[in-house]
Amino acid sequence: MSQGNWVQIVALFGWLILAASGFASYRLGWRESIRMALLWAGIFVAVALVFSLAMG
């Protein structure tokens, strides 16, 4: 791996930590967290499906 790849991996890991800490600040329970994650995943899948059908 080149130096640029390692920098990208470290930066992505940093963004993951930042997103996780921001989400943890809401102090939701595990059940609510999983429900919200599934809801957002469903929204993204639905939008991607609509775009793929519209462009395809």
mmCIF entry with sequence, helices, sheets and N, C-alpha, C, O atoms, coordinates in Angstrom:
data_MODEL
# 
_entry.id   MODEL 
# 
_entity.id                         1 
_entity.type                       polymer 
_entity.pdbx_number_of_molecules   1 
# 
_entity_poly.entity_id                      1 
_entity_poly.type                           'polypeptide(L)' 
_entity_poly.nstd_linkage                   no 
_entity_poly.nstd_monomer                   no 
_entity_poly.pdbx_seq_one_letter_code       MSQGNWVQIVALFGWLILAASGFASYRLGWRESIRMALLWAGIFVAVALVFSLAMG 
_entity_poly.pdbx_seq_one_letter_code_can   MSQGNWVQIVALFGWLILAASGFASYRLGWRESIRMALLWAGIFVAVALVFSLAMG 
_entity_poly.pdbx_strand_id                 A 
# 
loop_
_entity_poly_seq.entity_id 
_entity_poly_seq.num 
_entity_poly_seq.mon_id 
_entity_poly_seq.hetero 
1 1  MET n 
1 2  SER n 
1 3  GLN n 
1 4  GLY n 
1 5  ASN n 
1 6  TRP n 
1 7  VAL n 
1 8  GLN n 
1 9  ILE n 
1 10 VAL n 
1 11 ALA n 
1 12 LEU n 
1 13 PHE n 
1 14 GLY n 
1 15 TRP n 
1 16 LEU n 
1 17 ILE n 
1 18 LEU n 
1 19 ALA n 
1 20 ALA n 
1 21 SER n 
1 22 GLY n 
1 23 PHE n 
1 24 ALA n 
1 25 SER n 
1 26 TYR n 
1 27 ARG n 
1 28 LEU n 
1 29 GLY n 
1 30 TRP n 
1 31 ARG n 
1 32 GLU n 
1 33 SER n 
1 34 ILE n 
1 35 ARG n 
1 36 MET n 
1 37 ALA n 
1 38 LEU n 
1 39 LEU n 
1 40 TRP n 
1 41 ALA n 
1 42 GLY n 
1 43 ILE n 
1 44 PHE n 
1 45 VAL n 
1 46 ALA n 
1 47 VAL n 
1 48 ALA n 
1 49 LEU n 
1 50 VAL n 
1 51 PHE n 
1 52 SER n 
1 53 LEU n 
1 54 ALA n 
1 55 MET n 
1 56 GLY n 
# 
_struct_asym.id          A 
_struct_asym.entity_id   1 
# 
loop_
_struct_conf.conf_type_id 
_struct_conf.id 
_struct_conf.pdbx_PDB_helix_id 
_struct_conf.beg_label_comp_id 
_struct_conf.beg_label_asym_id 
_struct_conf.beg_label_seq_id 
_struct_conf.pdbx_beg_PDB_ins_code 
_struct_conf.end_label_comp_id 
_struct_conf.end_label_asym_id 
_struct_conf.end_label_seq_id 
_struct_conf.pdbx_end_PDB_ins_code 
_struct_conf.beg_auth_comp_id 
_struct_conf.beg_auth_asym_id 
_struct_conf.beg_auth_seq_id 
_struct_conf.end_auth_comp_id 
_struct_conf.end_auth_asym_id 
_struct_conf.end_auth_seq_id 
_struct_conf.pdbx_PDB_helix_class 
_struct_conf.details 
_struct_conf.pdbx_PDB_helix_length 
HELX_P HELX_P1 AA1 GLN A 3  ? ALA A 24 ? GLN A 3  ALA A 24 1 ? 22 
HELX_P HELX_P2 AA2 TRP A 30 ? MET A 55 ? TRP A 30 MET A 55 1 ? 26 
# 
_struct_conf_type.id          HELX_P 
_struct_conf_type.criteria    ? 
_struct_conf_type.reference   ? 
# 
loop_
_atom_site.group_PDB 
_atom_site.id 
_atom_site.type_symbol 
_atom_site.label_atom_id 
_atom_site.label_alt_id 
_atom_site.label_comp_id 
_atom_site.label_asym_id 
_atom_site.label_entity_id 
_atom_site.label_seq_id 
_atom_site.pdbx_PDB_ins_code 
_atom_site.Cartn_x 
_atom_site.Cartn_y 
_atom_site.Cartn_z 
_atom_site.occupancy 
_atom_site.B_iso_or_equiv 
_atom_site.pdbx_formal_charge 
_atom_site.auth_seq_id 
_atom_site.auth_comp_id 
_atom_site.auth_asym_id 
_atom_site.auth_atom_id 
_atom_site.pdbx_PDB_model_num 
ATOM 1   N N  . MET A 1 1  ? 0.850   -1.185 0.000   1.00 0.00 ? 1  MET A N  1 
ATOM 2   C CA . MET A 1 1  ? 0.000   0.000  0.000   1.00 0.00 ? 1  MET A CA 1 
ATOM 3   C C  . MET A 1 1  ? 0.891   1.243  0.000   1.00 0.00 ? 1  MET A C  1 
ATOM 4   O O  . MET A 1 1  ? 1.959   1.273  0.612   1.00 0.00 ? 1  MET A O  1 
ATOM 5   N N  . SER A 1 2  ? 0.420   2.241  -0.695  1.00 0.00 ? 2  SER A N  1 
ATOM 6   C CA . SER A 1 2  ? 1.190   3.475  -0.739  1.00 0.00 ? 2  SER A CA 1 
ATOM 7   C C  . SER A 1 2  ? 0.822   4.354  0.459   1.00 0.00 ? 2  SER A C  1 
ATOM 8   O O  . SER A 1 2  ? -0.116  4.073  1.205   1.00 0.00 ? 2  SER A O  1 
ATOM 9   N N  . GLN A 1 3  ? 1.585   5.410  0.607   1.00 0.00 ? 3  GLN A N  1 
ATOM 10  C CA . GLN A 1 3  ? 1.362   6.342  1.717   1.00 0.00 ? 3  GLN A CA 1 
ATOM 11  C C  . GLN A 1 3  ? -0.033  6.968  1.636   1.00 0.00 ? 3  GLN A C  1 
ATOM 12  O O  . GLN A 1 3  ? -0.687  7.160  2.662   1.00 0.00 ? 3  GLN A O  1 
ATOM 13  N N  . GLY A 1 4  ? -0.486  7.284  0.434   1.00 0.00 ? 4  GLY A N  1 
ATOM 14  C CA . GLY A 1 4  ? -1.808  7.896  0.268   1.00 0.00 ? 4  GLY A CA 1 
ATOM 15  C C  . GLY A 1 4  ? -2.931  6.992  0.733   1.00 0.00 ? 4  GLY A C  1 
ATOM 16  O O  . GLY A 1 4  ? -3.927  7.464  1.281   1.00 0.00 ? 4  GLY A O  1 
ATOM 17  N N  . ASN A 1 5  ? -2.776  5.688  0.516   1.00 0.00 ? 5  ASN A N  1 
ATOM 18  C CA . ASN A 1 5  ? -3.810  4.748  0.962   1.00 0.00 ? 5  ASN A CA 1 
ATOM 19  C C  . ASN A 1 5  ? -3.904  4.711  2.475   1.00 0.00 ? 5  ASN A C  1 
ATOM 20  O O  . ASN A 1 5  ? -5.002  4.655  3.027   1.00 0.00 ? 5  ASN A O  1 
ATOM 21  N N  . TRP A 1 6  ? -2.763  4.742  3.151   1.00 0.00 ? 6  TRP A N  1 
ATOM 22  C CA . TRP A 1 6  ? -2.787  4.722  4.616   1.00 0.00 ? 6  TRP A CA 1 
ATOM 23  C C  . TRP A 1 6  ? -3.420  5.988  5.176   1.00 0.00 ? 6  TRP A C  1 
ATOM 24  O O  . TRP A 1 6  ? -4.167  5.936  6.153   1.00 0.00 ? 6  TRP A O  1 
ATOM 25  N N  . VAL A 1 7  ? -3.122  7.114  4.560   1.00 0.00 ? 7  VAL A N  1 
ATOM 26  C CA . VAL A 1 7  ? -3.713  8.375  5.014   1.00 0.00 ? 7  VAL A CA 1 
ATOM 27  C C  . VAL A 1 7  ? -5.233  8.321  4.844   1.00 0.00 ? 7  VAL A C  1 
ATOM 28  O O  . VAL A 1 7  ? -5.972  8.773  5.719   1.00 0.00 ? 7  VAL A O  1 
ATOM 29  N N  . GLN A 1 8  ? -5.696  7.774  3.727   1.00 0.00 ? 8  GLN A N  1 
ATOM 30  C CA . GLN A 1 8  ? -7.131  7.665  3.494   1.00 0.00 ? 8  GLN A CA 1 
ATOM 31  C C  . GLN A 1 8  ? -7.791  6.744  4.514   1.00 0.00 ? 8  GLN A C  1 
ATOM 32  O O  . GLN A 1 8  ? -8.877  7.051  5.005   1.00 0.00 ? 8  GLN A O  1 
ATOM 33  N N  . ILE A 1 9  ? -7.158  5.625  4.841   1.00 0.00 ? 9  ILE A N  1 
ATOM 34  C CA . ILE A 1 9  ? -7.704  4.697  5.831   1.00 0.00 ? 9  ILE A CA 1 
ATOM 35  C C  . ILE A 1 9  ? -7.794  5.354  7.206   1.00 0.00 ? 9  ILE A C  1 
ATOM 36  O O  . ILE A 1 9  ? -8.806  5.221  7.894   1.00 0.00 ? 9  ILE A O  1 
ATOM 37  N N  . VAL A 1 10 ? -6.749  6.055  7.603   1.00 0.00 ? 10 VAL A N  1 
ATOM 38  C CA . VAL A 1 10 ? -6.746  6.741  8.903   1.00 0.00 ? 10 VAL A CA 1 
ATOM 39  C C  . VAL A 1 10 ? -7.816  7.828  8.934   1.00 0.00 ? 10 VAL A C  1 
ATOM 40  O O  . VAL A 1 10 ? -8.498  7.992  9.946   1.00 0.00 ? 10 VAL A O  1 
ATOM 41  N N  . ALA A 1 11 ? -7.974  8.575  7.838   1.00 0.00 ? 11 ALA A N  1 
ATOM 42  C CA . ALA A 1 11 ? -8.979  9.632  7.784   1.00 0.00 ? 11 ALA A CA 1 
ATOM 43  C C  . ALA A 1 11 ? -10.390 9.043  7.871   1.00 0.00 ? 11 ALA A C  1 
ATOM 44  O O  . ALA A 1 11 ? -11.241 9.579  8.581   1.00 0.00 ? 11 ALA A O  1 
ATOM 45  N N  . LEU A 1 12 ? -10.640 7.950  7.159   1.00 0.00 ? 12 LEU A N  1 
ATOM 46  C CA . LEU A 1 12 ? -11.958 7.317  7.232   1.00 0.00 ? 12 LEU A CA 1 
ATOM 47  C C  . LEU A 1 12 ? -12.249 6.778  8.621   1.00 0.00 ? 12 LEU A C  1 
ATOM 48  O O  . LEU A 1 12 ? -13.381 6.865  9.095   1.00 0.00 ? 12 LEU A O  1 
ATOM 49  N N  . PHE A 1 13 ? -11.240 6.224  9.278   1.00 0.00 ? 13 PHE A N  1 
ATOM 50  C CA . PHE A 1 13 ? -11.414 5.745  10.642  1.00 0.00 ? 13 PHE A CA 1 
ATOM 51  C C  . PHE A 1 13 ? -11.727 6.910  11.583  1.00 0.00 ? 13 PHE A C  1 
ATOM 52  O O  . PHE A 1 13 ? -12.550 6.773  12.488  1.00 0.00 ? 13 PHE A O  1 
ATOM 53  N N  . GLY A 1 14 ? -11.080 8.042  11.371  1.00 0.00 ? 14 GLY A N  1 
ATOM 54  C CA . GLY A 1 14 ? -11.361 9.231  12.173  1.00 0.00 ? 14 GLY A CA 1 
ATOM 55  C C  . GLY A 1 14 ? -12.792 9.722  11.979  1.00 0.00 ? 14 GLY A C  1 
ATOM 56  O O  . GLY A 1 14 ? -13.456 10.099 12.945  1.00 0.00 ? 14 GLY A O  1 
ATOM 57  N N  . TRP A 1 15 ? -13.270 9.717  10.728  1.00 0.00 ? 15 TRP A N  1 
ATOM 58  C CA . TRP A 1 15 ? -14.654 10.115 10.469  1.00 0.00 ? 15 TRP A CA 1 
ATOM 59  C C  . TRP A 1 15 ? -15.631 9.151  11.118  1.00 0.00 ? 15 TRP A C  1 
ATOM 60  O O  . TRP A 1 15 ? -16.679 9.564  11.614  1.00 0.00 ? 15 TRP A O  1 
ATOM 61  N N  . LEU A 1 16 ? -15.293 7.869  11.116  1.00 0.00 ? 16 LEU A N  1 
ATOM 62  C CA . LEU A 1 16 ? -16.155 6.880  11.762  1.00 0.00 ? 16 LEU A CA 1 
ATOM 63  C C  . LEU A 1 16 ? -16.250 7.134  13.258  1.00 0.00 ? 16 LEU A C  1 
ATOM 64  O O  . LEU A 1 16 ? -17.336 7.053  13.832  1.00 0.00 ? 16 LEU A O  1 
ATOM 65  N N  . ILE A 1 17 ? -15.137 7.437  13.891  1.00 0.00 ? 17 ILE A N  1 
ATOM 66  C CA . ILE A 1 17 ? -15.134 7.747  15.325  1.00 0.00 ? 17 ILE A CA 1 
ATOM 67  C C  . ILE A 1 17 ? -15.945 9.011  15.594  1.00 0.00 ? 17 ILE A C  1 
ATOM 68  O O  . ILE A 1 17 ? -16.704 9.071  16.562  1.00 0.00 ? 17 ILE A O  1 
ATOM 69  N N  . LEU A 1 18 ? -15.785 10.018 14.741  1.00 0.00 ? 18 LEU A N  1 
ATOM 70  C CA . LEU A 1 18 ? -16.523 11.267 14.919  1.00 0.00 ? 18 LEU A CA 1 
ATOM 71  C C  . LEU A 1 18 ? -18.033 11.036 14.790  1.00 0.00 ? 18 LEU A C  1 
ATOM 72  O O  . LEU A 1 18 ? -18.812 11.551 15.591  1.00 0.00 ? 18 LEU A O  1 
ATOM 73  N N  . ALA A 1 19 ? -18.440 10.265 13.787  1.00 0.00 ? 19 ALA A N  1 
ATOM 74  C CA . ALA A 1 19 ? -19.865 9.976  13.607  1.00 0.00 ? 19 ALA A CA 1 
ATOM 75  C C  . ALA A 1 19 ? -20.413 9.151  14.767  1.00 0.00 ? 19 ALA A C  1 
ATOM 76  O O  . ALA A 1 19 ? -21.519 9.411  15.241  1.00 0.00 ? 19 ALA A O  1 
ATOM 77  N N  . ALA A 1 20 ? -19.657 8.166  15.225  1.00 0.00 ? 20 ALA A N  1 
ATOM 78  C CA . ALA A 1 20 ? -20.109 7.318  16.332  1.00 0.00 ? 20 ALA A CA 1 
ATOM 79  C C  . ALA A 1 20 ? -20.235 8.121  17.628  1.00 0.00 ? 20 ALA A C  1 
ATOM 80  O O  . ALA A 1 20 ? -21.182 7.928  18.390  1.00 0.00 ? 20 ALA A O  1 
ATOM 81  N N  . SER A 1 21 ? -19.287 9.012  17.873  1.00 0.00 ? 21 SER A N  1 
ATOM 82  C CA . SER A 1 21 ? -19.366 9.805  19.107  1.00 0.00 ? 21 SER A CA 1 
ATOM 83  C C  . SER A 1 21 ? -20.528 10.794 19.049  1.00 0.00 ? 21 SER A C  1 
ATOM 84  O O  . SER A 1 21 ? -21.170 11.051 20.068  1.00 0.00 ? 21 SER A O  1 
ATOM 85  N N  . GLY A 1 22 ? -20.804 11.347 17.883  1.00 0.00 ? 22 GLY A N  1 
ATOM 86  C CA . GLY A 1 22 ? -21.952 12.237 17.737  1.00 0.00 ? 22 GLY A CA 1 
ATOM 87  C C  . GLY A 1 22 ? -23.257 11.494 17.954  1.00 0.00 ? 22 GLY A C  1 
ATOM 88  O O  . GLY A 1 22 ? -24.174 12.003 18.598  1.00 0.00 ? 22 GLY A O  1 
ATOM 89  N N  . PHE A 1 23 ? -23.335 10.275 17.408  1.00 0.00 ? 23 PHE A N  1 
ATOM 90  C CA . PHE A 1 23 ? -24.536 9.463  17.595  1.00 0.00 ? 23 PHE A CA 1 
ATOM 91  C C  . PHE A 1 23 ? -24.688 9.050  19.052  1.00 0.00 ? 23 PHE A C  1 
ATOM 92  O O  . PHE A 1 23 ? -25.803 9.031  19.573  1.00 0.00 ? 23 PHE A O  1 
ATOM 93  N N  . ALA A 1 24 ? -23.583 8.719  19.717  1.00 0.00 ? 24 ALA A N  1 
ATOM 94  C CA . ALA A 1 24 ? -23.634 8.302  21.121  1.00 0.00 ? 24 ALA A CA 1 
ATOM 95  C C  . ALA A 1 24 ? -24.071 9.449  22.037  1.00 0.00 ? 24 ALA A C  1 
ATOM 96  O O  . ALA A 1 24 ? -24.590 9.205  23.126  1.00 0.00 ? 24 ALA A O  1 
ATOM 97  N N  . SER A 1 25 ? -23.868 10.685 21.607  1.00 0.00 ? 25 SER A N  1 
ATOM 98  C CA . SER A 1 25 ? -24.253 11.818 22.450  1.00 0.00 ? 25 SER A CA 1 
ATOM 99  C C  . SER A 1 25 ? -25.763 11.915 22.635  1.00 0.00 ? 25 SER A C  1 
ATOM 100 O O  . SER A 1 25 ? -26.232 12.568 23.567  1.00 0.00 ? 25 SER A O  1 
ATOM 101 N N  . TYR A 1 26 ? -26.535 11.265 21.747  1.00 0.00 ? 26 TYR A N  1 
ATOM 102 C CA . TYR A 1 26 ? -27.987 11.262 21.902  1.00 0.00 ? 26 TYR A CA 1 
ATOM 103 C C  . TYR A 1 26 ? -28.445 10.297 22.988  1.00 0.00 ? 26 TYR A C  1 
ATOM 104 O O  . TYR A 1 26 ? -29.585 10.383 23.446  1.00 0.00 ? 26 TYR A O  1 
ATOM 105 N N  . ARG A 1 27 ? -27.582 9.384  23.405  1.00 0.00 ? 27 ARG A N  1 
ATOM 106 C CA . ARG A 1 27 ? -27.836 8.424  24.484  1.00 0.00 ? 27 ARG A CA 1 
ATOM 107 C C  . ARG A 1 27 ? -29.132 7.639  24.278  1.00 0.00 ? 27 ARG A C  1 
ATOM 108 O O  . ARG A 1 27 ? -29.963 7.529  25.179  1.00 0.00 ? 27 ARG A O  1 
ATOM 109 N N  . LEU A 1 28 ? -29.276 7.107  23.085  1.00 0.00 ? 28 LEU A N  1 
ATOM 110 C CA . LEU A 1 28 ? -30.432 6.269  22.785  1.00 0.00 ? 28 LEU A CA 1 
ATOM 111 C C  . LEU A 1 28 ? -30.131 4.832  23.201  1.00 0.00 ? 28 LEU A C  1 
ATOM 112 O O  . LEU A 1 28 ? -28.970 4.438  23.307  1.00 0.00 ? 28 LEU A O  1 
ATOM 113 N N  . GLY A 1 29 ? -31.173 4.066  23.433  1.00 0.00 ? 29 GLY A N  1 
ATOM 114 C CA . GLY A 1 29 ? -30.993 2.665  23.748  1.00 0.00 ? 29 GLY A CA 1 
ATOM 115 C C  . GLY A 1 29 ? -30.640 1.885  22.490  1.00 0.00 ? 29 GLY A C  1 
ATOM 116 O O  . GLY A 1 29 ? -30.761 2.390  21.374  1.00 0.00 ? 29 GLY A O  1 
ATOM 117 N N  . TRP A 1 30 ? -30.200 0.637  22.688  1.00 0.00 ? 30 TRP A N  1 
ATOM 118 C CA . TRP A 1 30 ? -29.818 -0.198 21.555  1.00 0.00 ? 30 TRP A CA 1 
ATOM 119 C C  . TRP A 1 30 ? -30.988 -0.441 20.618  1.00 0.00 ? 30 TRP A C  1 
ATOM 120 O O  . TRP A 1 30 ? -30.822 -0.440 19.398  1.00 0.00 ? 30 TRP A O  1 
ATOM 121 N N  . ARG A 1 31 ? -32.150 -0.646 21.171  1.00 0.00 ? 31 ARG A N  1 
ATOM 122 C CA . ARG A 1 31 ? -33.331 -0.933 20.348  1.00 0.00 ? 31 ARG A CA 1 
ATOM 123 C C  . ARG A 1 31 ? -33.656 0.247  19.439  1.00 0.00 ? 31 ARG A C  1 
ATOM 124 O O  . ARG A 1 31 ? -33.902 0.067  18.246  1.00 0.00 ? 31 ARG A O  1 
ATOM 125 N N  . GLU A 1 32 ? -33.657 1.438  19.996  1.00 0.00 ? 32 GLU A N  1 
ATOM 126 C CA . GLU A 1 32 ? -33.938 2.643  19.214  1.00 0.00 ? 32 GLU A CA 1 
ATOM 127 C C  . GLU A 1 32 ? -32.834 2.906  18.192  1.00 0.00 ? 32 GLU A C  1 
ATOM 128 O O  . GLU A 1 32 ? -33.115 3.355  17.081  1.00 0.00 ? 32 GLU A O  1 
ATOM 129 N N  . SER A 1 33 ? -31.602 2.636  18.550  1.00 0.00 ? 33 SER A N  1 
ATOM 130 C CA . SER A 1 33 ? -30.484 2.837  17.626  1.00 0.00 ? 33 SER A CA 1 
ATOM 131 C C  . SER A 1 33 ? -30.592 1.910  16.423  1.00 0.00 ? 33 SER A C  1 
ATOM 132 O O  . SER A 1 33 ? -30.386 2.338  15.287  1.00 0.00 ? 33 SER A O  1 
ATOM 133 N N  . ILE A 1 34 ? -30.908 0.664  16.662  1.00 0.00 ? 34 ILE A N  1 
ATOM 134 C CA . ILE A 1 34 ? -31.038 -0.297 15.565  1.00 0.00 ? 34 ILE A CA 1 
ATOM 135 C C  . ILE A 1 34 ? -32.226 0.074  14.685  1.00 0.00 ? 34 ILE A C  1 
ATOM 136 O O  . ILE A 1 34 ? -32.149 -0.030 13.461  1.00 0.00 ? 34 ILE A O  1 
ATOM 137 N N  . ARG A 1 35 ? -33.308 0.500  15.293  1.00 0.00 ? 35 ARG A N  1 
ATOM 138 C CA . ARG A 1 35 ? -34.480 0.904  14.522  1.00 0.00 ? 35 ARG A CA 1 
ATOM 139 C C  . ARG A 1 35 ? -34.153 2.083  13.622  1.00 0.00 ? 35 ARG A C  1 
ATOM 140 O O  . ARG A 1 35 ? -34.542 2.096  12.454  1.00 0.00 ? 35 ARG A O  1 
ATOM 141 N N  . MET A 1 36 ? -33.444 3.071  14.151  1.00 0.00 ? 36 MET A N  1 
ATOM 142 C CA . MET A 1 36 ? -33.073 4.235  13.351  1.00 0.00 ? 36 MET A CA 1 
ATOM 143 C C  . MET A 1 36 ? -32.100 3.857  12.232  1.00 0.00 ? 36 MET A C  1 
ATOM 144 O O  . MET A 1 36 ? -32.215 4.363  11.116  1.00 0.00 ? 36 MET A O  1 
ATOM 145 N N  . ALA A 1 37 ? -31.145 2.973  12.524  1.00 0.00 ? 37 ALA A N  1 
ATOM 146 C CA . ALA A 1 37 ? -30.191 2.540  11.502  1.00 0.00 ? 37 ALA A CA 1 
ATOM 147 C C  . ALA A 1 37 ? -30.902 1.814  10.368  1.00 0.00 ? 37 ALA A C  1 
ATOM 148 O O  . ALA A 1 37 ? -30.592 2.039  9.198   1.00 0.00 ? 37 ALA A O  1 
ATOM 149 N N  . LEU A 1 38 ? -31.857 0.943  10.704  1.00 0.00 ? 38 LEU A N  1 
ATOM 150 C CA . LEU A 1 38 ? -32.612 0.238  9.669   1.00 0.00 ? 38 LEU A CA 1 
ATOM 151 C C  . LEU A 1 38 ? -33.489 1.197  8.870   1.00 0.00 ? 38 LEU A C  1 
ATOM 152 O O  . LEU A 1 38 ? -33.635 1.043  7.657   1.00 0.00 ? 38 LEU A O  1 
ATOM 153 N N  . LEU A 1 39 ? -34.064 2.170  9.535   1.00 0.00 ? 39 LEU A N  1 
ATOM 154 C CA . LEU A 1 39 ? -34.887 3.158  8.850   1.00 0.00 ? 39 LEU A CA 1 
ATOM 155 C C  . LEU A 1 39 ? -34.054 3.948  7.840   1.00 0.00 ? 39 LEU A C  1 
ATOM 156 O O  . LEU A 1 39 ? -34.474 4.112  6.695   1.00 0.00 ? 39 LEU A O  1 
ATOM 157 N N  . TRP A 1 40 ? -32.882 4.438  8.246   1.00 0.00 ? 40 TRP A N  1 
ATOM 158 C CA . TRP A 1 40 ? -32.018 5.188  7.334   1.00 0.00 ? 40 TRP A CA 1 
ATOM 159 C C  . TRP A 1 40 ? -31.505 4.307  6.203   1.00 0.00 ? 40 TRP A C  1 
ATOM 160 O O  . TRP A 1 40 ? -31.419 4.760  5.062   1.00 0.00 ? 40 TRP A O  1 
ATOM 161 N N  . ALA A 1 41 ? -31.167 3.066  6.497   1.00 0.00 ? 41 ALA A N  1 
ATOM 162 C CA . ALA A 1 41 ? -30.720 2.149  5.437   1.00 0.00 ? 41 ALA A CA 1 
ATOM 163 C C  . ALA A 1 41 ? -31.844 1.949  4.423   1.00 0.00 ? 41 ALA A C  1 
ATOM 164 O O  . ALA A 1 41 ? -31.596 1.937  3.217   1.00 0.00 ? 41 ALA A O  1 
ATOM 165 N N  . GLY A 1 42 ? -33.069 1.793  4.900   1.00 0.00 ? 42 GLY A N  1 
ATOM 166 C CA . GLY A 1 42 ? -34.206 1.645  4.003   1.00 0.00 ? 42 GLY A CA 1 
ATOM 167 C C  . GLY A 1 42 ? -34.431 2.873  3.136   1.00 0.00 ? 42 GLY A C  1 
ATOM 168 O O  . GLY A 1 42 ? -34.757 2.756  1.955   1.00 0.00 ? 42 GLY A O  1 
ATOM 169 N N  . ILE A 1 43 ? -34.255 4.046  3.722   1.00 0.00 ? 43 ILE A N  1 
ATOM 170 C CA . ILE A 1 43 ? -34.402 5.283  2.952   1.00 0.00 ? 43 ILE A CA 1 
ATOM 171 C C  . ILE A 1 43 ? -33.357 5.351  1.846   1.00 0.00 ? 43 ILE A C  1 
ATOM 172 O O  . ILE A 1 43 ? -33.685 5.666  0.702   1.00 0.00 ? 43 ILE A O  1 
ATOM 173 N N  . PHE A 1 44 ? -32.101 5.058  2.177   1.00 0.00 ? 44 PHE A N  1 
ATOM 174 C CA . PHE A 1 44 ? -31.037 5.114  1.170   1.00 0.00 ? 44 PHE A CA 1 
ATOM 175 C C  . PHE A 1 44 ? -31.248 4.079  0.078   1.00 0.00 ? 44 PHE A C  1 
ATOM 176 O O  . PHE A 1 44 ? -31.006 4.364  -1.095  1.00 0.00 ? 44 PHE A O  1 
ATOM 177 N N  . VAL A 1 45 ? -31.691 2.890  0.438   1.00 0.00 ? 45 VAL A N  1 
ATOM 178 C CA . VAL A 1 45 ? -31.947 1.852  -0.566  1.00 0.00 ? 45 VAL A CA 1 
ATOM 179 C C  . VAL A 1 45 ? -33.098 2.274  -1.473  1.00 0.00 ? 45 VAL A C  1 
ATOM 180 O O  . VAL A 1 45 ? -33.028 2.085  -2.688  1.00 0.00 ? 45 VAL A O  1 
ATOM 181 N N  . ALA A 1 46 ? -34.150 2.841  -0.902  1.00 0.00 ? 46 ALA A N  1 
ATOM 182 C CA . ALA A 1 46 ? -35.295 3.278  -1.698  1.00 0.00 ? 46 ALA A CA 1 
ATOM 183 C C  . ALA A 1 46 ? -34.894 4.387  -2.672  1.00 0.00 ? 46 ALA A C  1 
ATOM 184 O O  . ALA A 1 46 ? -35.293 4.363  -3.837  1.00 0.00 ? 46 ALA A O  1 
ATOM 185 N N  . VAL A 1 47 ? -34.122 5.340  -2.208  1.00 0.00 ? 47 VAL A N  1 
ATOM 186 C CA . VAL A 1 47 ? -33.680 6.433  -3.090  1.00 0.00 ? 47 VAL A CA 1 
ATOM 187 C C  . VAL A 1 47 ? -32.768 5.890  -4.189  1.00 0.00 ? 47 VAL A C  1 
ATOM 188 O O  . VAL A 1 47 ? -32.894 6.287  -5.348  1.00 0.00 ? 47 VAL A O  1 
ATOM 189 N N  . ALA A 1 48 ? -31.851 4.986  -3.838  1.00 0.00 ? 48 ALA A N  1 
ATOM 190 C CA . ALA A 1 48 ? -30.966 4.397  -4.845  1.00 0.00 ? 48 ALA A CA 1 
ATOM 191 C C  . ALA A 1 48 ? -31.766 3.612  -5.870  1.00 0.00 ? 48 ALA A C  1 
ATOM 192 O O  . ALA A 1 48 ? -31.452 3.651  -7.060  1.00 0.00 ? 48 ALA A O  1 
ATOM 193 N N  . LEU A 1 49 ? -32.789 2.905  -5.429  1.00 0.00 ? 49 LEU A N  1 
ATOM 194 C CA . LEU A 1 49 ? -33.634 2.141  -6.345  1.00 0.00 ? 49 LEU A CA 1 
ATOM 195 C C  . LEU A 1 49 ? -34.390 3.066  -7.296  1.00 0.00 ? 49 LEU A C  1 
ATOM 196 O O  . LEU A 1 49 ? -34.478 2.792  -8.492  1.00 0.00 ? 49 LEU A O  1 
ATOM 197 N N  . VAL A 1 50 ? -34.930 4.153  -6.768  1.00 0.00 ? 50 VAL A N  1 
ATOM 198 C CA . VAL A 1 50 ? -35.647 5.114  -7.603  1.00 0.00 ? 50 VAL A CA 1 
ATOM 199 C C  . VAL A 1 50 ? -34.703 5.707  -8.655  1.00 0.00 ? 50 VAL A C  1 
ATOM 200 O O  . VAL A 1 50 ? -35.064 5.814  -9.827  1.00 0.00 ? 50 VAL A O  1 
ATOM 201 N N  . PHE A 1 51 ? -33.497 6.090  -8.233  1.00 0.00 ? 51 PHE A N  1 
ATOM 202 C CA . PHE A 1 51 ? -32.533 6.654  -9.196  1.00 0.00 ? 51 PHE A CA 1 
ATOM 203 C C  . PHE A 1 51 ? -32.116 5.631  -10.226 1.00 0.00 ? 51 PHE A C  1 
ATOM 204 O O  . PHE A 1 51 ? -31.984 5.966  -11.403 1.00 0.00 ? 51 PHE A O  1 
ATOM 205 N N  . SER A 1 52 ? -31.906 4.399  -9.822  1.00 0.00 ? 52 SER A N  1 
ATOM 206 C CA . SER A 1 52 ? -31.483 3.391  -10.793 1.00 0.00 ? 52 SER A CA 1 
ATOM 207 C C  . SER A 1 52 ? -32.584 3.087  -11.795 1.00 0.00 ? 52 SER A C  1 
ATOM 208 O O  . SER A 1 52 ? -32.297 2.836  -12.965 1.00 0.00 ? 52 SER A O  1 
ATOM 209 N N  . LEU A 1 53 ? -33.839 3.105  -11.360 1.00 0.00 ? 53 LEU A N  1 
ATOM 210 C CA . LEU A 1 53 ? -34.949 2.895  -12.283 1.00 0.00 ? 53 LEU A CA 1 
ATOM 211 C C  . LEU A 1 53 ? -35.131 4.086  -13.198 1.00 0.00 ? 53 LEU A C  1 
ATOM 212 O O  . LEU A 1 53 ? -35.452 3.912  -14.373 1.00 0.00 ? 53 LEU A O  1 
ATOM 213 N N  . ALA A 1 54 ? -34.934 5.294  -12.692 1.00 0.00 ? 54 ALA A N  1 
ATOM 214 C CA . ALA A 1 54 ? -35.111 6.501  -13.486 1.00 0.00 ? 54 ALA A CA 1 
ATOM 215 C C  . ALA A 1 54 ? -33.998 6.661  -14.526 1.00 0.00 ? 54 ALA A C  1 
ATOM 216 O O  . ALA A 1 54 ? -34.245 7.146  -15.631 1.00 0.00 ? 54 ALA A O  1 
ATOM 217 N N  . MET A 1 55 ? -32.792 6.258  -14.178 1.00 0.00 ? 55 MET A N  1 
ATOM 218 C CA . MET A 1 55 ? -31.648 6.417  -15.081 1.00 0.00 ? 55 MET A CA 1 
ATOM 219 C C  . MET A 1 55 ? -31.487 5.227  -16.028 1.00 0.00 ? 55 MET A C  1 
ATOM 220 O O  . MET A 1 55 ? -30.848 5.351  -17.073 1.00 0.00 ? 55 MET A O  1 
ATOM 221 N N  . GLY A 1 56 ? -32.052 4.091  -15.675 1.00 0.00 ? 56 GLY A N  1 
ATOM 222 C CA . GLY A 1 56 ? -31.785 2.857  -16.361 1.00 0.00 ? 56 GLY A CA 1 
ATOM 223 C C  . GLY A 1 56 ? -32.515 2.576  -17.588 1.00 0.00 ? 56 GLY A C  1 
ATOM 224 O O  . GLY A 1 56 ? -32.311 1.529  -18.202 1.00 0.00 ? 56 GLY A O  1 
# 
